[in-house]
Amino acid sequence: MNQSKIELPVLLCSLVFDNKVTMISQGEPPMWRFSNSDMIDFMGKMELIKFAMEQWALPAQHYGVSRNNKYKDERLYTFANMAYAGIREVGCHFEQCNDGYGFVKDAVFVCVYGAEVPTNALLYEKGTEPGCTASDCSLIENSTCLGLLCDAPHDPTSML
């Protein structure tokens, strides 16, 4: 499935209730399902999103990234989507799913990326120290350093 062509489902909850949300496979947008209503209420939206993104990063911690930071292991798929410097567009959506009585039953968080990470792609250039400088951000024209990451110029109106 080409992620640049995928459209985010209007109702992610219908996928959840139909049990169509399963494990993520190569080429599908990373999705995380929360099905514990107490946890959803207790943690709140921002903590749930943070938790999902931490889970997507775990494969890199567990399996490790190649010495030269290339994407060679499909088990790193969710991490590679977040880390790949070649992705310039991303859209994420969080939705709480209510049961028939108005109570939160599930929640779903999904991100769709503007490109797929090619096998053997350089995920990112390793820096010499934490953070960035203006010279580190020269890969994309007119990028600026925001302290820890480079910020590429963007024009949201060009995406309409």
NORTA-V841816 format. One record per pair of residues at least 4 apart in sequence whose ideal C-beta (glycine too) atoms are under 8 Angstrom apart, sorted by the first residue. I is the first residue (numbers start at 1). GAP is how many residues later the second one is. Records with the same first field share a line. If there is no record, write none. Layout:
I->GAP  GAP
This chain:
1->4  5  26  27
2->4  25  114
3->24  25  26  109  110  111  112  113
4->109  110  111  112
6->23  106
8->4  21  83  85  102  104
9->5  6
11->4  84
12->4  9  19  81  83  85  96  98
13->4  82  83  84  85  93  95
14->4
15->5  6  93
16->4  5  17  19  81  90  92
17->80  89
21->10  12  87
24->4  5  6  7  53  54
25->52
26->48  51
27->89
29->81  82  83  84
30->26  47  48  51  80  81
31->77  78  79
32->19  20  23  24  76  77  78
33->73  74  75
34->5  6  14  72  73  74  75
35->70  71
36->4
37->4  66  67  68  69
38->4
39->4  9
40->8  56  64  66  67
41->63
43->4  5  8
44->4
45->4  49  51  62
46->4
47->4
48->4  46  59  61
49->4  43  45  60
50->4
51->4
52->4  57
53->4  29
54->4
55->23
56->22  23  25  26
57->4  21  22  25
58->4  21
59->4  16  17  18  19  20
60->4  5  16  19  23
63->10  12  13
65->4  11  14  58
66->4  5  6  7
68->54
69->53  54  55  56  57
70->50  51  52  53
71->5  9  13  46  47  48  49  50  52
72->47  48
76->4
77->4  40
78->4
79->4
80->4  37  41  43
81->6  30  32  36
83->40  41
84->31  33  37  39  40
85->37  38  39  40  54
86->29  31  35
87->26  27  28  30
88->26  27  52  64  66
89->24  25  26  70
90->21  22  23  24
91->20  21
92->17  18  19  20
93->16  17  18
94->13  14  15
95->12  13  14
96->8  10  11
97->7  8  9  10  11
98->4  5  6  7
99->4  5  6
117->4  6
125->14
127->4  5  9
130->18
131->14  16  17
132->4  5  13  14  15  16  17  18
133->4  12
134->4  10  11
136->9  14
137->6  7  8  13  14
138->5
139->4  11
140->10  12  13
141->12
142->10  11
143->7  8  9  10
144->6  7
145->4  5  6
146->4  5
155->4
156->4
